[in-house]
Amino acid sequence: MSPAKRRGILIGGALLVVVVVVAAFFLLNGGGSTPEAAAGATAVEKPGAIDPKSAISEYLQDLSENDPDAASRLTDDATAAAVALRSTRNTLNPASVSAKLTELQPTAAGAKQTDGTFSLAWTLKPGKVWTYDVPFQLALAGGKWLVHWAPSLLHPKLEAGQRLVISTAAQDTTAVADRDGKPLVITGSGGVRPADGNPAPLLRSALVGQVTAAAGGGFAVERVDTGGKSVETLFGKTSAEGAKPLVSSLSLATQNAAQAAVDGYQGSAMLVALDTGSGDILAVAQNAAAGNSPKALNGLYEPGSSFKIATSVAAVQQSGLSAASPVDCPGVATIGTRTVKNEGFELGATNLQTAFARSCNTTFGQLALALPADGLKKAADELGLNADYEIPGLKTELGKVEPAASKDEQVEDGFGQGRIQVSALGGTLMAATVATGKAITPRLWHDLDTTVVKGYSPPPSSALGEVRKMMRAVVTSGTGRAAASAGSVFGKTGTAQFGDGKQATGWFVGYRGNVAFAVVLENSNDSGPAVSLAAKFLKAL
């Protein structure tokens, strides 16, 4: 065989081998692309870029084109980056963003990280372009260069948990102050929010709802913390500097004392306090067990023996009695067709003050039956329990006392166990009326008026003078002795059964100095805890 022919056979055989190998590759790979193409496709799926400049340049381009998802994939924490980039863009709502590379440190052979700086410019509104430099870092991971994600990529001062917001209001200005000027509600870059400590949580919507946004052309970008509190103004300025806050009737010290008192009770507890001179609502407090709806202001409950304040007003004014008048207090009595019992005691022949202090149901059932059918309603009217007010931001109910539908009901009304209903606010207003001898208009604001829908006229001072003696005796020698250590307290306890009679609401209504109060404990089955809670509140003042 000639050398030329042998060379031709070898070449032909080599070509055949090549064809077989290539064919085998296509068979094994389903007729797909070449190894080089396949490898290239796999590489594209990996995040990052082949060199540092490409990585940062592509990131900045995606940032400028408002493509947070694409930009985030060029970082080493795509999930966090996407959320932060999208949220910031939506919050600042810029007309445009310009991100340009200004410096990139050269990388030596084999280097796995480098850094540099880029310029970021936000066009936020006409004439307001916010420009600043941002340091960055790049790192090699899995053969690709990635931008190291940190909140400082949005602004060099931004820290973990912080965010950027637009503000047109003054930076952390008091929007609502208490009667002493202490902040209750703050307005600022994070919007309107409670002051530190979340004072008066039950009244949050009422307080915040009266705050109006400051007018003007202020515009600023703020750095705020996780709670929305401004840390720093980074760009621009606000225009509400010096705006006067609304002034609430609340006393922060009184509110804190009331909240601490109810929070220390395990069951459902509520407490309302009023200034007897001005009608200022000083505190409205409920604990978690009482729920979030403001039952202290509009929840109506049978008042039990705390209503004996009204029965006493009626007996003094309409039946001509006094605190020293003789009365009978048997342990059990049939009054009309109703059998009335005391809580395991009898006093026999005594006086009205002692019967009131010891809370004798049989005495007050007899007193109620001797009154006209509307006698208790008239007394309740004079104590404000049927009054009606519109207080900005609040929905209130003071009580509901109507003429008894029967003699039996009239007897039960005499000790607060009929159809009579009173709220904690109503009980407080009743106590304040006894304390001052004046009609009280409750108010939550010094700047906004309470509308008197239905007012009332108080009992004569002569009648109230007798009732005050009896209320003081409750604390010195009666059912409210647990409050004696809290000073010169005047009050009346109450235990009101409801439902099948196995459960009862505990009450203590009263005043000390210029502070009137009412404590209501749902399902406490005794007034003793209400007295102790009131004492704790008063001592804290």
Helices and strands as residue ranges (DSSP letters): H 3-28, H 35-45, H 52-64, H 68-72, H 78-92, E 96-104, E 113-125, E 128-141, E 144-147, G 151-153, E 163-167, E 173-177, E 183-188, E 191-194, G 201-203, H 204-209, E 219-224, E 230-237, E 246-247, H 252-263, E 268-275, E 281-286, G 288-290, H 295-298, G 304-307, H 308-319, E 326-329, E 332-335, E 338-341, E 348-351, H 352-358, H 361-369, H 375-382, E 388-390, E 399-400, H 407-413, E 421-422, H 424-436, E 451-454, H 461-477, G 481-486, E 490-498, E 503-512, E 515-522, H 528-540
